[in-house]
Amino acid sequence: MRIDAIDIYHVAMPLKTPWRTAYGDDAAIESVMVRMCSEGVEAWGEAAPFAAPCYSPECAAGAFGVVRDWLAPALIGQNVDSGEDLQRRIAHFKGNQFAKASLDTAWWVLKATMERKPLHKLLGATRDNVQVGADFSVMDSIDALIAAMGEAFAAGFPRVKLKYRPGWDLRMIEAVRREFPTQTIHIDCNSGYTTADFEMFCRLDDFHLAMIEQPLQHDDVLDHARLQSAIRTPVCLDETINSLHRAEQAIELGACKWINIKPGRCGGLTPAVAIHNLARKAGIPCWVGGMLESAVGARICISLAMLDNFIYPADIFPSSRFYHSDLGEPDVKLIKGEDGSQRVVALDAPGIGTKPNLSLLKEMTKAEAHLKA
């Protein structure tokens, strides 16, 4: 397909309450939204690297500039035949995975829209709904956390993920396990620890966690392999897995027993599907993570999550969990499955069936750029 126009928006979406992790607090989620057009058809993509380069080396303002000045000009007016073709055309620009993902996801949604297929079916999915879990960031008190977890389990969330950072660590987990001795729980360290903390991770074996997500440095494979060999609890890699090549290294070294896949972090749906297929072949189960995107980005993650090797409940949230008004419409809602678990359903509409609310887009936009062939 010929890329006739690309519109780029740097947006900031205010959260109901700050999102607190090992790398800091966010009061709003900043993302790059892309509208891509071909033959009179348009579609939207999104990638949310956040306001500051703390989750990864990228930030939303920087990703916006890279897309505007370098990546989009390499695609505008070109006939892009596949996701692999798009990735080849921008491969000489090193890194900048979130920036690349904003374009790659838009291309896939455009392709699905032009073919009048739901995105998840274009990707090869054989199902249309998946379980989702509940996530809790660092809270004001352990009592507040335990109360929130109780509500989540009662509502049918099959697992809970807890943000974990120095000062909100072993004491918190001890209290949580006393209250919830058998429920499925895992922790997310967001690269907040080092090899000096191996003893603490060994102690975590006593709490029978489903996994420890990204315990060590964001770009490390070797130390994670050493940690995984030293503990029983499965290590899950998140930030580390930013490319197919990095996933190959992690699997070869035995650095993890789970992989979290986020389209934004690894450069889009094209590499995300490739990583999924590699992990499936290697016997490494996966699950889909999110970056608190709008409903546009969430629908892209939902479509990806329908693939077969995503077997752990996904990090995909109802819009009302974090936003008073979701920038994307329709917003994301959960359903109760026949088994009583909370689930999300892929829309049976061309593409993702979701686009930004234009009035909210105007209100939340910090910068924009428009390219035409």
C-alpha positions in Angstrom: 0.0 0.0 0.0 1.2 3.5 -0.7 1.5 5.7 2.4 -0.2 9.0 1.4 -0.2 10.9 4.7 1.0 10.5 8.2 -0.2 12.7 11.1 1.7 12.6 14.4 0.5 13.7 17.8 2.3 14.0 21.1 -0.4 13.7 23.7 -0.6 13.7 27.5 -3.5 11.9 29.1 -4.2 12.8 32.8 -4.5 9.8 35.1 -7.1 9.6 37.9 -4.3 9.0 40.4 -0.5 8.9 39.9 1.1 5.6 38.7 3.9 4.8 41.1 6.7 2.3 40.2 10.4 1.7 40.9 11.5 4.3 38.4 9.2 7.1 39.6 5.6 8.5 39.5 3.5 9.6 36.6 0.5 11.9 36.8 -0.3 11.6 33.1 0.6 9.1 30.4 2.4 10.7 27.4 2.2 8.9 24.1 2.7 9.3 20.4 -0.4 8.7 18.3 -0.1 8.3 14.5 -2.8 8.5 11.8 -1.7 6.8 8.6 -3.6 7.2 5.3 -3.7 5.2 2.1 -6.2 5.4 -0.8 -8.6 7.4 1.2 -8.6 5.0 4.2 -7.1 6.0 7.6 -6.1 4.1 10.7 -4.5 4.9 14.0 -1.5 3.6 15.9 -0.1 4.4 19.3 3.0 3.9 21.5 3.4 5.3 25.0 7.0 5.6 26.2 5.9 8.0 29.1 7.1 11.6 29.7 10.6 10.8 31.0 13.2 8.3 29.8 12.8 6.1 32.9 11.0 3.0 31.8 13.2 2.9 28.7 15.8 5.3 27.1 12.9 6.9 25.1 10.5 9.6 26.1 7.3 10.8 24.4 8.7 14.1 23.3 11.8 12.5 21.9 9.8 9.8 20.1 7.6 12.4 18.6 10.6 14.2 17.2 12.2 11.0 15.8 8.9 10.0 14.0 8.4 13.6 12.6 12.0 14.2 11.5 13.3 10.7 10.5 11.0 7.8 10.5 7.8 9.1 8.9 9.8 10.8 6.0 11.3 7.4 5.2 7.8 6.0 4.7 5.7 8.8 3.2 4.9 8.3 -0.4 6.4 4.8 -0.4 4.6 1.5 -1.2 4.9 -0.5 2.0 3.9 -4.1 1.4 4.3 -5.7 4.8 5.2 -5.1 8.4 8.6 -6.6 7.6 9.0 -4.2 4.7 8.2 -1.2 7.0 10.8 -2.4 9.5 13.4 -2.7 6.8 12.8 0.8 5.6 13.5 2.2 9.1 16.1 -0.3 10.3 19.1 1.9 9.7 17.8 4.2 12.5 19.1 2.6 15.6 16.9 1.8 18.6 13.9 4.2 19.1 11.5 1.2 19.4 8.6 3.2 20.7 8.9 5.7 17.8 9.0 2.8 15.4 6.1 1.1 17.1 3.8 4.1 16.6 4.2 3.7 12.8 4.3 -0.1 12.7 1.0 -0.4 14.7 -0.7 2.2 12.5 0.4 0.3 9.4 -1.1 -3.0 10.7 -4.4 -1.3 11.7 -4.5 0.3 8.3 -3.8 -3.0 6.5 -6.6 -4.7 8.5 -9.0 -1.8 7.8 -8.3 -1.9 4.1 -8.9 -5.6 4.0 -12.0 -5.3 6.2 -10.7 -7.7 8.7 -10.4 -7.4 12.5 -6.7 -6.9 13.4 -6.5 -10.0 15.6 -7.7 -12.2 12.7 -5.2 -10.6 10.3 -2.4 -11.5 12.9 -3.6 -15.1 12.8 -5.5 -15.4 16.1 -8.0 -18.2 16.6 -9.8 -16.8 19.6 -11.5 -13.5 20.4 -11.2 -13.1 24.2 -8.6 -13.5 26.9 -8.3 -13.3 30.7 -6.9 -10.1 32.2 -5.3 -9.4 35.5 -5.3 -6.6 38.0 -2.3 -4.4 38.7 -1.5 -2.2 41.7 1.2 0.4 41.9 2.8 1.5 45.1 0.0 2.6 47.4 -0.3 4.8 50.5 -0.4 1.9 52.9 -0.3 -1.9 52.9 -3.8 -2.0 54.4 -5.1 0.0 51.3 -3.3 -2.5 49.0 -4.8 -5.5 50.7 -8.3 -4.0 50.5 -7.9 -3.3 46.8 -6.5 -6.8 46.1 -9.5 -8.3 48.0 -11.9 -6.4 45.8 -10.0 -7.5 42.6 -10.0 -11.2 43.5 -13.7 -11.0 44.5 -14.5 -9.4 41.1 -13.0 -12.3 39.3 -9.5 -11.2 38.3 -7.5 -14.4 38.1 -4.2 -12.9 39.2 -2.7 -9.7 40.7 0.5 -7.9 39.8 2.2 -5.7 42.4 4.8 -3.0 41.7 7.8 -3.7 43.9 10.6 -1.3 44.8 12.9 -0.6 47.7 10.8 0.4 50.7 7.8 -1.4 49.2 9.2 -4.9 49.1 9.5 -7.9 51.4 7.4 -6.5 54.2 4.7 -5.8 51.7 4.8 -9.3 50.2 4.8 -10.9 53.7 1.6 -9.0 54.6 0.0 -9.8 51.2 0.8 -13.5 51.4 -0.7 -13.7 55.0 -3.9 -12.4 53.6 -3.9 -14.2 50.3 -1.9 -17.5 50.8 -2.9 -19.3 47.6 -3.9 -16.7 45.0 -1.9 -16.1 41.9 0.4 -13.1 42.5 3.5 -11.8 40.9 5.7 -8.7 41.4 7.2 -6.2 38.9 10.5 -4.7 39.8 10.9 -2.4 36.8 14.7 -2.8 36.8 14.8 -1.5 40.4 17.5 -3.9 41.8 21.0 -5.2 41.1 23.1 -8.3 41.6 23.7 -7.1 45.2 20.1 -8.0 45.9 20.4 -11.7 45.1 19.9 -12.8 48.7 16.6 -10.8 48.8 15.4 -12.6 45.6 16.3 -15.9 47.1 14.1 -15.1 50.1 11.2 -14.4 47.7 11.2 -18.1 46.8 9.3 -18.7 50.1 6.3 -16.7 48.8 5.5 -18.9 45.8 5.1 -16.0 43.4 4.0 -16.8 39.8 7.1 -14.8 38.6 9.4 -11.9 39.3 9.1 -9.4 36.4 12.2 -7.5 35.3 14.2 -7.6 38.5 17.5 -6.3 37.2 18.9 -3.7 34.7 16.6 -2.8 31.8 19.1 -4.0 29.1 20.6 -7.0 30.9 20.5 -10.6 29.8 23.5 -12.2 31.5 22.8 -11.2 35.1 19.2 -12.3 34.7 20.4 -15.7 33.6 22.6 -15.9 36.7 19.6 -14.9 38.9 17.3 -17.4 37.3 19.8 -20.2 37.9 20.0 -19.2 41.6 16.2 -19.0 42.4 13.2 -21.3 41.9 10.8 -18.5 41.2 10.4 -17.9 37.4 12.0 -14.7 36.1 10.0 -12.8 33.5 11.8 -10.4 31.2 10.0 -7.2 30.2 12.1 -4.1 29.5 15.0 -6.3 28.4 13.1 -7.8 25.5 13.2 -4.9 23.0 13.9 -6.9 19.9 13.8 -10.4 18.4 17.6 -10.6 18.7 17.5 -9.8 22.4 14.8 -12.5 22.9 17.0 -15.0 21.1 19.8 -14.2 23.4 17.7 -14.4 26.5 16.3 -17.8 25.6 19.7 -19.2 24.6 21.2 -18.1 28.0 18.2 -19.3 30.1 17.6 -15.8 31.4 13.9 -16.2 31.9 11.0 -18.6 32.0 8.4 -16.1 30.9 8.4 -13.2 28.4 6.2 -10.1 28.6 5.6 -8.7 25.2 4.6 -5.0 24.6 4.3 -3.8 21.0 5.6 -0.4 22.0 8.7 -1.6 23.7 9.9 -4.0 20.9 9.2 -1.7 17.9 5.6 -2.7 16.9 3.4 -5.6 16.1 5.8 -7.0 13.5 8.6 -7.8 16.0 6.0 -8.6 18.7 4.5 -11.4 16.7 8.0 -12.6 15.7 9.0 -12.8 19.4 5.8 -14.6 20.3 6.5 -17.2 17.6 10.1 -17.6 18.7 9.1 -18.1 22.3 6.4 -20.6 21.4 8.9 -22.7 19.5 11.3 -22.6 22.5 8.6 -23.5 25.0 8.7 -20.1 26.7 5.1 -18.9 27.6 4.3 -15.3 27.1 1.8 -12.6 28.1 0.9 -9.2 26.8 1.7 -6.1 28.7 0.5 -2.5 28.4 1.8 1.0 28.9 -1.5 2.5 30.1 -2.2 3.6 26.5 -5.5 5.1 25.4 -8.2 2.7 24.1 -6.4 2.9 20.7 -3.2 1.4 22.0 -5.1 -0.9 24.3 -7.1 -2.4 21.3 -3.8 -3.0 19.5 -2.6 -4.9 22.6 -5.9 -6.8 22.8 -5.6 -7.9 19.2 -2.0 -9.2 19.9 -3.1 -11.0 23.1 -5.4 -13.3 21.1 -2.4 -15.3 19.7 -2.0 -18.8 21.1 1.2 -18.5 23.2 -0.1 -15.7 25.4 -1.3 -17.9 28.3 -1.0 -15.7 31.4 -3.7 -13.1 32.1 -2.8 -9.9 30.2 -2.0 -6.4 31.5 -5.0 -4.8 29.7 -7.2 -2.5 31.7 -10.7 -1.0 31.4 -10.5 2.6 30.5 -12.3 3.6 33.8 -9.4 2.1 35.8 -7.1 5.0 35.0 -8.9 7.7 33.0 -11.9 9.9 33.7 -12.2 10.2 29.9 -10.4 7.8 27.6 -8.9 9.6 24.5 -9.9 6.6 22.4 -13.5 5.7 21.6 -15.2 3.4 22.2 -13.5 2.9 25.5 -12.3 -0.5 26.8 -14.6 -2.5 29.0 -14.2 -5.9 30.6 -16.7 -8.8 30.6 -17.2 -11.8 32.9 -16.4 -15.1 31.2 -18.3 -18.3 31.8 -15.7 -19.3 34.3 -16.3 -16.1 36.3 -12.9 -14.5 35.3 -12.5 -11.0 34.0 -11.8 -10.9 30.3 -11.4 -8.6 27.4 -12.9 -9.2 23.9 -11.5 -8.2 20.5 -14.0 -6.2 18.5 -15.4 -7.9 15.4 -14.8 -4.8 13.2 -12.3 -3.9 10.5 -9.0 -2.8 12.0 -9.5 -2.3 15.8 -12.9 -0.5 15.7 -11.4 2.4 17.7 -10.1 5.9 17.0 -9.4 9.0 19.0 -12.1 11.4 20.1 -11.0 14.4 18.1 -12.1 17.0 20.7 -10.1 15.2 23.4 -7.2 14.8 21.0 -7.1 18.6 20.5 -7.3 19.2 24.2 -4.6 16.7 25.1 -2.1 17.3 22.3 1.2 18.9 23.2 2.7 18.9 19.7 1.6 17.7 16.2 3.0 17.3 12.7 1.5 16.5 9.4 3.2 14.9 6.4 1.7 14.3 2.9 3.2 12.6 -0.1 
